[in-house]
């Protein structure tokens, strides 16, 4: 389902050849490259701060 700020098919057609090709076998990616780029664009557009999205968890003293 495409949202209004996602890449259009024309934009994706221009960007896809510029991305690196997967070279070695392994577990397939959870997200497509298009989904990753849409996520990166969303983060830069809304200015989401990772520090506020994921508050730091205090480490417990492990007997050291």
C-alpha positions as CSV (number, residue, x, y, z in Angstrom):
1,X,0.0,0.0,0.0
2,X,1.6,3.2,-1.2
3,X,1.3,6.3,1.0
4,X,1.3,9.8,-0.4
5,X,5.0,10.4,0.6
6,X,6.3,7.1,-0.7
7,X,8.5,6.9,-3.8
8,X,6.5,6.9,-7.0
9,X,7.2,4.1,-9.6
10,X,9.0,6.6,-11.8
11,X,11.3,7.8,-8.9
12,X,12.0,4.2,-7.9
13,X,12.8,3.3,-11.5
14,X,15.4,6.0,-11.5
15,X,16.9,5.0,-8.1
16,X,16.9,1.3,-8.3
17,X,19.8,0.9,-10.8
18,X,22.0,3.0,-8.5
19,X,21.7,0.7,-5.5
20,X,24.2,-2.1,-4.9
21,X,23.3,-5.6,-5.9
22,X,23.3,-8.4,-3.3
23,X,26.4,-10.4,-3.8
24,X,26.4,-13.3,-1.3
25,X,23.7,-15.8,-0.4
26,X,22.1,-15.7,3.0
27,X,18.9,-15.0,4.8
28,X,16.7,-12.7,2.7
29,X,16.1,-9.2,4.0
30,X,13.0,-8.5,6.0
31,X,12.3,-5.3,4.0
32,X,12.7,-4.4,0.4
33,X,15.2,-1.7,-0.6
34,X,12.2,0.4,-1.6
35,X,10.7,0.1,1.9
36,X,14.1,1.0,3.4
37,X,14.4,4.1,1.3
38,X,10.9,5.2,2.1
39,X,11.7,4.7,5.8
40,X,14.9,6.8,5.6
41,X,13.0,9.6,3.7
42,X,10.3,9.5,6.4
43,X,12.9,9.9,9.2
44,X,14.5,12.9,7.5
45,X,11.2,14.5,6.6
46,X,9.6,14.4,10.1
47,X,12.9,14.8,11.9
48,X,12.3,11.7,14.1
49,X,14.9,11.7,16.9
50,X,16.2,8.2,17.7
51,X,17.2,9.4,21.2
52,X,13.6,10.2,22.0
53,X,12.1,7.2,20.1
54,X,14.3,4.8,22.0
55,X,15.1,6.1,25.5
56,X,18.4,4.9,26.9
57,X,18.1,2.0,29.2
58,X,20.3,2.2,32.3
59,X,22.6,-0.8,32.5
60,X,22.4,-2.8,35.7
61,X,25.5,-3.3,37.7
62,X,26.7,-6.7,36.8
63,X,28.9,-7.2,39.8
64,X,31.9,-5.4,38.3
